[in-house]
Amino acid sequence: MKIIICGCGPGSPDYLAQAVHREVAGAAVLIGAQRLLDLFPASGAEKIPVGADIDGILRIIENCWRQQRVVVLVTGDPGISSLAQPVLNRFGRDACFLIPGISSVQVAFARLGLDWTDAKIIDAHGKNPEYDPDDLGKEKKLAILGGRQEASAWVQSCCRRWGDDYQLFCCENLTLPGERISEVTPEDLDSSALSSLTVFLLIRRDCL
Ligand SMILES: C[S@@+](CC[C@H](N)C(=O)[O-])C[C@H]1O[C@@H](n2cnc3c(N)ncnc32)[C@H](O)[C@@H]1O
């Protein structure tokens, strides 16, 4: 039996793939954040809500995946900063089957009507990235997973270093009630209380 890892999109049921519904319907055990479990109210599977304790989550999977069909739910796409990576590291790629989901990054670019082939994606969700801001300042488009005050401060410091070259957008609660896309200045970040679900887009002005 394989561990099924499903990308559940940015939050709205409208952005969930049919393939995910099929896997969830066949699951004996569903593991994921409560807000993802809530996307499947009709599922009769055992639902195990999990938080940030990755070792604890891996232990839960270890105890059941050989006997039961386990489906792990992740936000957005499994390939972008998700629980999929520790599960793949622990159990190996052959033991897992991944179903892609619509990433918050995709939605953010779609909302601005921009191609993202040349975008660099940066994870500042759990901790601040270790990139040299001067290197990043050569990129045309940056998508930064934020949602913490420290991440906003990091974005602000990058913008200050690059002067006026980029336009900054905050994309909050994408696909959810309260979705908001705002064009802001770095100074605005001092006073904005951003959602914990925020993607920053930094776009070179000549790409807009
Ligand atoms: C652990 S990462 C998961 C990213 C996910 N795998 C993806 O592809 O979107 C969590 C971060 O994703 C972003 N995110 C997830 N859902 C979002 C939403 N509905 N609106 C805005 N940002 C979201 C936020 O930056 C949040 O801090």
The ligand as an SDF file (V2000), in Angstrom:
LIG
                    3D

 27 29  0  0  0  0  0  0  0  0999 V2000
    3.5780   25.5400    4.5510 C   0  0  0  0  0  0  0  0  0  0  0  0
    3.4000   26.6970    3.2470 S   0  0  0  0  0  0  0  0  0  0  0  0
    2.4870   25.7050    2.1220 C   0  0  0  0  0  0  0  0  0  0  0  0
    2.5020   26.1830    0.6950 C   0  0  0  0  0  0  0  0  0  0  0  0
    1.6310   25.3000   -0.1820 C   0  0  0  0  0  0  0  0  0  0  0  0
    2.2360   24.0000   -0.3890 N   0  0  0  0  0  0  0  0  0  0  0  0
    1.3140   25.9150   -1.5370 C   0  0  0  0  0  0  0  0  0  0  0  0
    1.6710   25.3520   -2.5670 O   0  0  0  0  0  0  0  0  0  0  0  0
    0.6280   26.9640   -1.5300 O   0  0  0  0  0  0  0  0  0  0  0  0
    2.1770   27.7780    3.9090 C   0  0  0  0  0  0  0  0  0  0  0  0
    2.2230   29.1180    3.2250 C   0  0  0  0  0  0  0  0  0  0  0  0
    1.5150   29.0500    1.9900 O   0  0  0  0  0  0  0  0  0  0  0  0
    0.8790   30.2770    1.7280 C   0  0  0  0  0  0  0  0  0  0  0  0
   -0.5620   30.0490    1.5820 N   0  0  0  0  0  0  0  0  0  0  0  0
   -1.2090   28.8850    1.7050 C   0  0  0  0  0  0  0  0  0  0  0  0
   -2.5290   29.0500    1.4620 N   0  0  0  0  0  0  0  0  0  0  0  0
   -2.7020   30.3550    1.1650 C   0  0  0  0  0  0  0  0  0  0  0  0
   -3.8290   31.1680    0.8270 C   0  0  0  0  0  0  0  0  0  0  0  0
   -5.0560   30.6570    0.7250 N   0  0  0  0  0  0  0  0  0  0  0  0
   -3.6350   32.4830    0.5870 N   0  0  0  0  0  0  0  0  0  0  0  0
   -2.3920   33.0280    0.6740 C   0  0  0  0  0  0  0  0  0  0  0  0
   -1.3020   32.3140    1.0100 N   0  0  0  0  0  0  0  0  0  0  0  0
   -1.4500   31.0080    1.2560 C   0  0  0  0  0  0  0  0  0  0  0  0
    1.2230   31.2110    2.8780 C   0  0  0  0  0  0  0  0  0  0  0  0
    2.3820   31.9320    2.5380 O   0  0  0  0  0  0  0  0  0  0  0  0
    1.5200   30.2250    3.9990 C   0  0  0  0  0  0  0  0  0  0  0  0
    2.3730   30.7830    4.9790 O   0  0  0  0  0  0  0  0  0  0  0  0
  1  2  1  0
  2  3  1  0
  2 10  1  0
  3  4  1  0
  4  5  1  0
  5  6  1  0
  5  7  1  0
  7  8  2  0
  7  9  1  0
 10 11  1  0
 11 12  1  0
 11 26  1  0
 12 13  1  0
 13 14  1  0
 13 24  1  0
 14 15  1  0
 14 23  1  0
 15 16  2  0
 16 17  1  0
 17 18  1  0
 17 23  2  0
 18 19  1  0
 18 20  2  0
 20 21  1  0
 21 22  2  0
 22 23  1  0
 24 25  1  0
 24 26  1  0
 26 27  1  0
M  CHG  2   2   1   9  -1
M  END
$$$$
